[in-house]
Amino acid sequence: MDKKTIILGLQSLFLHPQQMKTASIVLRSAVAVCFAFVMSSASCDLFDKVDDVTIEITLDHTFNVNETASATNVTYEKKETLDAAQLNSDFNKYKDKIKSISVSSVTYVITNCSDGAVVQNGKIAFSSINASSAQQITSLGNENLKAIEGVTKSLNYSQADLDALANLLKNDKKALIYLQATLAQTPVKFDVTVTVNASITADAL
């Protein structure tokens, strides 16, 4: 290696102050560009999640049963509309921005029950608003209603039924809800409040 090559090599190790300043600026710019690239590629999902809001909601619907005629083994069915936007202000607020709904459980409670109220083969069911018959069905069994008055009880829906109800609420914002039973004896009077427990995830307003 000749003397000139050695000198040039040594000079390359020691930059002029102005050259060092330029090199520092270039290095900082390169780091900034790399950081921006990493953040832009990794943060899209993060920002999407930041823009989401998840809220726990309950949807309560009460059936008012009041049969005044005197009879035995009366077949009873009541079909009404469960309108989520009307029943829950948070659902109404985010109804047009809902990304997903998860129904965790459905419960019921009997109130305002007359003596001697006995239900046989009781069922609570749901369906789409345009359906001609019930679809998601679960049994209340045979109950002496006075004995369970005021006690909140869970309805044993399958996960598939809960998911189907969640899809109805997400897509249609409402569903039909059914009360079906054989009333052992009338006259009889009682209320059945059905509660859908769910969470909604929506875009923030």
C-alpha positions as CSV (number, residue, x, y, z in Angstrom):
1,M,0.0,0.0,0.0
2,D,1.5,3.4,-1.0
3,K,1.8,6.5,1.1
4,K,-1.0,8.3,-0.8
5,T,-3.5,5.5,-0.2
6,I,-2.7,5.6,3.6
7,I,-3.2,9.4,3.8
8,L,-6.5,9.2,2.0
9,G,-7.7,6.5,4.4
10,L,-6.7,8.5,7.4
11,Q,-8.5,11.6,6.0
12,S,-11.7,9.6,5.6
13,L,-11.7,9.0,9.4
14,F,-11.7,12.7,10.2
15,L,-14.4,14.8,8.6
16,H,-14.3,18.5,8.4
17,P,-16.8,20.1,10.9
18,Q,-19.1,21.2,8.1
19,Q,-19.0,17.7,6.7
20,M,-19.7,16.2,10.1
21,K,-22.7,18.6,10.4
22,T,-24.0,17.5,7.0
23,A,-23.5,13.9,7.8
24,S,-25.4,14.3,11.1
25,I,-28.4,16.0,9.3
26,V,-28.5,13.2,6.8
27,L,-28.4,10.5,9.5
28,R,-31.2,12.2,11.5
29,S,-33.3,12.5,8.3
30,A,-32.8,8.8,7.5
31,V,-33.8,7.8,11.1
32,A,-36.9,10.0,10.9
33,V,-37.9,8.5,7.5
34,C,-37.4,5.0,8.9
35,F,-39.4,5.8,12.0
36,A,-42.2,7.3,10.0
37,F,-42.4,4.3,7.7
38,V,-42.5,1.9,10.6
39,M,-45.2,3.8,12.4
40,S,-47.3,4.3,9.3
41,S,-47.2,0.6,8.5
42,A,-47.8,-0.6,12.1
43,S,-50.2,1.9,13.4
44,C,-53.2,1.6,11.0
45,D,-54.8,-1.1,13.1
46,L,-53.8,0.7,16.2
47,F,-55.6,3.9,15.1
48,D,-58.6,1.8,14.0
49,K,-58.8,0.4,17.5
50,V,-58.4,3.8,19.1
51,D,-61.4,5.0,17.0
52,D,-63.6,2.1,18.3
53,V,-65.9,2.3,21.4
54,T,-67.2,-0.8,23.2
55,I,-70.3,-0.4,25.4
56,E,-72.2,-2.9,27.6
57,I,-76.0,-2.6,27.0
58,T,-79.2,-4.3,28.3
59,L,-82.4,-4.5,26.3
60,D,-85.5,-5.0,28.5
61,H,-88.9,-6.1,27.1
62,T,-91.9,-6.9,29.3
63,F,-94.8,-9.1,28.4
64,N,-98.0,-8.2,30.2
65,V,-100.1,-11.4,30.5
66,N,-103.7,-10.8,31.7
67,E,-106.2,-13.6,30.8
68,T,-109.6,-12.9,32.3
69,A,-111.7,-15.8,30.9
70,S,-112.2,-18.9,33.1
71,A,-110.6,-21.9,31.4
72,T,-107.9,-24.7,31.8
73,N,-104.9,-25.6,29.7
74,V,-105.0,-22.4,27.7
75,T,-102.6,-22.2,24.8
76,Y,-101.0,-18.8,24.9
77,E,-98.7,-17.0,22.5
78,K,-97.7,-13.3,22.4
79,K,-95.4,-11.9,19.7
80,E,-94.0,-8.4,20.1
81,T,-91.1,-6.2,18.7
82,L,-87.8,-5.9,20.5
83,D,-86.6,-2.5,19.1
84,A,-83.0,-2.0,20.4
85,A,-82.8,1.6,19.4
86,Q,-85.9,2.5,21.3
87,L,-84.9,0.4,24.3
88,N,-81.4,1.6,24.8
89,S,-80.0,5.2,24.3
90,D,-76.4,4.0,23.7
91,F,-77.6,1.6,21.0
92,N,-79.6,4.4,19.4
93,K,-76.6,6.7,19.5
94,Y,-74.2,4.3,17.8
95,K,-76.7,2.3,15.7
96,D,-75.4,3.5,12.3
97,K,-71.7,2.9,13.3
98,I,-72.0,-0.6,14.9
99,K,-69.1,-2.9,13.8
100,S,-70.1,-5.9,15.9
101,I,-72.5,-7.1,18.6
102,S,-72.0,-9.9,21.1
103,V,-75.0,-11.2,23.1
104,S,-73.7,-12.8,26.4
105,S,-77.0,-13.9,27.9
106,V,-80.7,-13.6,28.1
107,T,-82.5,-13.6,31.4
108,Y,-86.1,-13.2,32.6
109,V,-88.0,-12.3,35.8
110,I,-91.6,-12.8,36.8
111,T,-93.4,-9.9,38.5
112,N,-97.0,-8.8,39.4
113,C,-98.1,-12.5,39.6
114,S,-101.5,-13.6,40.7
115,D,-101.9,-16.6,42.9
116,G,-102.2,-20.0,41.2
117,A,-100.3,-19.0,38.1
118,V,-98.8,-22.1,36.6
119,V,-97.1,-22.2,33.2
120,Q,-96.5,-25.5,31.3
121,N,-94.1,-25.8,28.4
122,G,-93.1,-22.1,28.6
123,K,-90.8,-20.7,25.9
124,I,-89.1,-17.5,25.0
125,A,-88.1,-17.1,21.4
126,F,-86.8,-14.6,18.9
127,S,-86.9,-14.3,15.1
128,S,-86.2,-11.8,12.4
129,I,-88.8,-9.0,12.1
130,N,-90.2,-10.5,8.9
131,A,-90.2,-14.2,10.0
132,S,-93.5,-16.1,10.1
133,S,-92.5,-18.2,13.1
134,A,-90.1,-18.3,16.0
135,Q,-86.5,-19.3,15.3
136,Q,-84.3,-18.9,18.4
137,I,-86.3,-20.8,21.1
138,T,-85.5,-21.9,24.7
139,S,-87.7,-23.4,27.3
140,L,-89.0,-22.0,30.6
141,G,-90.2,-25.5,31.5
142,N,-93.1,-26.0,33.9
143,E,-93.2,-23.3,36.6
144,N,-95.3,-22.2,39.5
145,L,-94.8,-18.6,38.8
146,K,-95.7,-17.3,42.2
147,A,-92.8,-19.5,43.6
148,I,-90.2,-17.8,41.4
149,E,-91.6,-14.2,41.4
150,G,-88.9,-11.6,41.6
151,V,-86.1,-14.2,40.9
152,T,-83.9,-13.4,37.8
153,K,-83.4,-16.7,35.9
154,S,-81.2,-17.4,32.9
155,L,-82.5,-18.7,29.6
156,N,-80.4,-21.6,28.2
157,Y,-79.8,-20.4,24.7
158,S,-77.0,-22.1,22.6
159,Q,-74.1,-20.0,21.5
160,A,-75.4,-20.3,17.9
161,D,-78.8,-18.8,19.1
162,L,-77.1,-16.0,20.9
163,D,-75.0,-15.2,17.8
164,A,-78.1,-15.3,15.6
165,L,-79.8,-12.8,17.8
166,A,-76.7,-10.6,17.8
167,N,-76.8,-10.6,14.0
168,L,-80.4,-9.6,13.9
169,L,-79.8,-6.7,16.3
170,K,-76.7,-5.6,14.3
171,N,-78.3,-5.8,10.8
172,D,-82.0,-5.0,11.5
173,K,-81.7,-3.1,14.9
174,K,-84.7,-5.1,16.1
175,A,-86.2,-8.6,16.3
176,L,-89.5,-10.3,17.1
177,I,-89.7,-11.7,20.6
178,Y,-92.2,-14.4,21.5
179,L,-93.8,-15.7,24.7
180,Q,-95.3,-19.2,24.3
181,A,-96.9,-21.3,27.0
182,T,-99.8,-23.4,28.2
183,L,-101.5,-21.6,31.1
184,A,-102.7,-24.3,33.5
185,Q,-105.7,-22.3,34.6
186,T,-107.2,-18.8,34.0
187,P,-108.0,-16.2,35.0
188,V,-104.3,-15.4,35.5
189,K,-102.1,-12.3,35.5
190,F,-98.3,-11.8,35.5
191,D,-95.5,-9.9,33.8
192,V,-92.5,-11.4,32.2
193,T,-89.5,-9.1,31.7
194,V,-86.9,-10.5,29.3
195,T,-83.4,-8.9,29.3
196,V,-80.9,-9.3,26.6
197,N,-77.3,-8.6,27.9
198,A,-74.9,-7.6,25.1
199,S,-71.9,-5.5,24.1
200,I,-71.6,-3.4,21.0
201,T,-68.4,-2.3,19.3
202,A,-68.8,0.8,17.1
203,D,-66.8,3.5,15.4
204,A,-66.5,6.5,17.7
205,L,-68.7,9.4,16.8
